[in-house]
């Protein structure tokens, strides 16, 4: 299933709930709030899951990641424009991986009242997982700045 108008609204509302979470492990990482808001304003993409490297004391963690749901048009944009642009921005010393994900079941829990915990259909949507691995904080800043700017254009 591709991202629809109804699902766009659902994921934006869920992101608003996520912004209110105070649990230090699950609250939004400070470096992703503005980029995710920018991405969620686009017509073809919505954020599902994200993490900014080294936030809240993740001293050995050198990974930033973002999972995006997309429309059918967004899939074409990802393959033909966004991914080639993003991969061209980083040197060979930086690892930028991406994986297209098919819709999948979600295990539910009542731990937090956000979709990725409570909604069995949360990940039953086509999505892409983008992941940057680098020990260099500047590379993570570049990743978040560029992914949000590029995706928000579409």
C-alpha positions as CSV (number, residue, x, y, z in Angstrom):
1,X,0.0,0.0,0.0
2,X,1.3,3.5,-0.9
3,X,0.8,6.6,1.2
4,X,-2.7,8.0,0.7
5,X,-4.3,11.3,1.7
6,X,-5.9,9.7,4.8
7,X,-2.6,8.0,5.8
8,X,-0.7,11.3,5.4
9,X,-3.0,12.9,8.0
10,X,-2.7,9.9,10.3
11,X,1.1,9.9,10.3
12,X,1.2,13.7,10.9
13,X,-1.1,13.4,13.8
14,X,1.0,10.5,15.2
15,X,4.1,12.6,14.8
16,X,2.4,15.3,16.9
17,X,1.8,12.7,19.6
18,X,5.5,11.6,19.4
19,X,6.6,15.2,20.0
20,X,5.0,15.2,23.4
21,X,6.7,12.0,24.6
22,X,9.1,12.6,27.5
23,X,10.5,9.0,27.9
24,X,14.2,9.6,27.3
25,X,14.6,6.5,25.2
26,X,11.6,7.1,22.9
27,X,11.3,10.9,22.8
28,X,12.3,12.5,19.5
29,X,16.0,13.1,19.1
30,X,16.7,16.9,19.1
31,X,18.3,16.8,15.6
32,X,15.3,15.3,13.8
33,X,12.4,17.4,14.9
34,X,12.8,20.2,12.4
35,X,13.8,17.9,9.5
36,X,10.9,15.6,10.2
37,X,8.5,18.6,10.3
38,X,9.8,19.7,7.0
39,X,9.5,16.3,5.4
40,X,6.0,15.8,6.8
41,X,4.9,19.0,5.0
42,X,5.7,17.4,1.6
43,X,3.0,16.0,-0.6
44,X,4.7,12.6,-1.2
45,X,6.4,11.6,2.0
46,X,5.8,11.1,5.8
47,X,8.2,10.1,8.5
48,X,7.6,6.7,10.3
49,X,10.7,6.3,12.4
50,X,13.9,8.2,13.0
51,X,17.1,8.6,15.1
52,X,19.8,11.1,15.1
53,X,23.3,9.8,15.9
54,X,24.8,10.3,19.4
55,X,21.8,11.9,20.9
56,X,21.0,11.4,24.6
57,X,24.4,9.8,25.3
58,X,24.5,7.2,22.6
59,X,28.3,7.5,22.7
60,X,29.1,4.4,20.7
61,X,26.3,4.9,18.2
62,X,27.4,6.4,14.9
63,X,24.1,5.8,13.0
64,X,21.4,8.2,12.0
65,X,18.3,6.7,10.3
66,X,15.0,7.7,8.8
67,X,12.1,5.5,7.6
68,X,9.8,7.2,5.2
69,X,6.4,6.2,3.8
70,X,5.8,7.4,0.2
71,X,3.2,7.8,-2.4
72,X,3.4,6.0,-5.8
73,X,4.9,9.2,-7.3
74,X,7.2,9.5,-4.3
75,X,8.6,6.0,-5.1
76,X,9.6,7.2,-8.6
77,X,11.1,10.4,-7.1
78,X,13.2,8.4,-4.6
79,X,14.6,6.0,-7.2
80,X,15.2,8.6,-10.0
81,X,16.1,11.7,-8.1
82,X,16.4,11.7,-4.3
83,X,18.6,8.6,-3.7
84,X,21.1,9.6,-6.5
85,X,21.3,13.1,-5.0
86,X,21.8,11.8,-1.5
87,X,24.4,9.2,-2.4
88,X,26.4,11.8,-4.3
89,X,26.7,14.0,-1.2
90,X,28.9,11.7,0.9
91,X,32.5,10.5,0.5
92,X,33.6,6.9,0.3
93,X,34.4,7.0,4.1
94,X,30.7,7.5,4.9
95,X,28.2,4.7,4.5
96,X,24.8,5.7,3.3
97,X,22.6,2.7,2.9
98,X,18.9,2.5,1.9
99,X,16.4,-0.3,1.8
100,X,13.0,-0.3,0.2
101,X,10.6,-2.0,2.6
102,X,7.4,-3.8,1.6
103,X,4.4,-3.4,3.9
104,X,4.8,-5.5,7.1
105,X,2.9,-6.4,10.3
106,X,3.6,-4.4,13.4
107,X,3.7,-6.0,16.9
108,X,1.5,-4.0,19.2
109,X,2.2,-2.9,22.8
110,X,0.6,-0.5,25.2
111,X,3.9,0.9,26.3
112,X,3.4,4.2,24.6
113,X,0.3,5.6,22.9
114,X,1.8,6.2,19.5
115,X,1.2,4.3,16.2
116,X,4.4,2.3,16.1
117,X,3.3,0.7,19.4
118,X,-0.4,0.6,19.2
119,X,-1.4,0.2,15.5
120,X,-0.9,-3.2,13.9
121,X,-1.1,-1.5,10.5
122,X,1.5,1.2,11.2
123,X,4.1,-0.4,8.9
124,X,1.7,-1.9,6.4
125,X,2.8,0.7,3.9
126,X,5.6,0.9,1.3
127,X,8.6,2.7,2.8
128,X,12.3,3.3,2.6
129,X,14.8,3.1,5.4
130,X,17.8,5.5,4.9
131,X,20.8,5.0,7.2
132,X,24.0,6.9,7.6
133,X,27.0,5.5,9.4
134,X,29.8,7.8,10.2
135,X,31.7,8.8,13.3
136,X,31.7,12.4,12.0
137,X,29.0,14.6,13.5
138,X,29.2,17.0,10.5
139,X,28.2,14.1,8.2
140,X,25.1,13.5,10.3
141,X,24.2,17.2,10.2
142,X,24.6,17.1,6.4
143,X,22.4,14.0,6.2
144,X,19.5,15.6,8.1
145,X,19.8,19.0,6.5
146,X,19.9,17.6,3.0
147,X,17.3,14.8,3.3
148,X,14.8,17.2,4.7
149,X,15.5,19.9,2.1
150,X,15.5,17.5,-0.9
151,X,12.4,15.5,0.2
152,X,10.4,18.6,1.0
153,X,10.9,19.9,-2.6
154,X,8.7,17.0,-3.7
